[in-house]
Amino acid sequence: MQERLNPLRDDTVAAAFHIDDIRQAMLKCLDAEIAERFPHVERRILMASNVPALWFLRPELLMAVATRCGEQAAHQVVDEISAMFDGLLPKSLNSRPSRLQR
């Protein structure tokens, strides 16, 4: 029954975080200056109705944060947030290692 209610959730792994934890972590990255320059990012994070929606907002968050503190620091922040999705996404949405990182 749970599978029919939420087919995108993979219950085989216990999730350490919930959607609200992830949403708050993403919003915490947006200080007043970033939120003022990118109100659509903040709005989309607030309005995301499920975990996959937040997953797909990571690139927008990365772009917004990078304008404030640089790309390398932004990648570190988004990587920490990405780790919060463990156990909440189907395997098809998890990040795959890139050949470029070798």
C-alpha positions in Angstrom: 0.0 0.0 0.0 2.8 2.4 0.9 4.3 1.8 -2.6 1.1 3.0 -4.2 0.9 6.1 -2.1 4.5 7.2 -2.7 6.0 5.2 -5.6 9.2 7.4 -5.7 10.2 6.5 -2.2 12.7 3.6 -1.7 11.8 2.1 1.7 14.6 -0.5 1.6 17.0 1.9 3.3 16.0 3.8 6.4 16.2 7.5 5.8 18.1 9.6 8.3 16.4 12.9 7.1 12.9 14.0 6.2 11.7 16.5 3.6 11.5 19.3 6.1 15.1 18.7 7.3 16.3 19.0 3.7 14.1 22.0 2.9 15.5 23.8 6.0 19.1 23.0 5.1 18.5 24.3 1.6 16.9 27.5 2.9 19.7 28.0 5.4 22.1 28.3 2.4 20.2 31.3 1.1 21.2 34.3 3.2 19.3 37.6 2.8 21.4 38.8 -0.1 21.1 35.5 -2.1 17.3 35.3 -1.4 16.9 38.9 -2.6 18.8 38.2 -5.8 17.2 34.8 -6.4 13.7 34.9 -4.9 12.5 32.2 -7.3 14.9 29.7 -5.8 13.7 30.3 -2.3 10.1 30.2 -3.5 10.6 26.9 -5.4 12.3 25.3 -2.3 9.4 26.4 -0.1 6.8 25.1 -2.6 8.5 21.8 -3.4 5.9 19.1 -2.6 8.2 16.1 -2.4 11.7 14.9 -2.1 12.4 14.5 -5.8 11.3 18.1 -6.4 13.9 19.2 -3.9 16.5 16.9 -5.5 16.0 18.6 -8.8 16.4 22.1 -7.2 20.0 21.4 -6.2 21.5 22.9 -9.4 19.6 26.2 -8.9 20.7 26.3 -5.3 24.3 25.7 -6.4 24.1 28.5 -8.9 22.6 30.9 -6.3 25.1 30.1 -3.6 28.1 30.2 -6.0 27.3 33.8 -6.8 27.9 34.6 -3.1 30.8 32.4 -2.1 32.3 30.8 -5.2 31.8 27.6 -7.1 34.0 25.4 -5.0 32.4 26.4 -1.7 28.9 26.1 -3.3 29.7 22.6 -4.4 30.8 21.6 -0.8 27.5 23.0 0.5 25.3 21.2 -2.1 27.3 18.0 -1.6 26.4 18.0 2.1 22.8 18.6 1.2 22.9 15.8 -1.4 24.0 13.4 1.3 20.7 14.1 3.1 18.8 12.4 0.3 20.2 9.0 1.1 17.3 6.5 1.4 14.7 9.0 0.2 15.1 8.6 -3.6 14.7 5.8 -6.0 18.0 4.4 -7.1 17.5 5.9 -10.6 17.8 9.4 -9.2 20.9 9.0 -7.1 24.0 10.6 -8.3 26.3 8.5 -10.4 30.1 8.9 -10.3 31.3 11.1 -13.1 34.2 10.0 -15.3 35.5 13.5 -15.0 36.2 13.1 -11.2 38.7 10.3 -11.8 
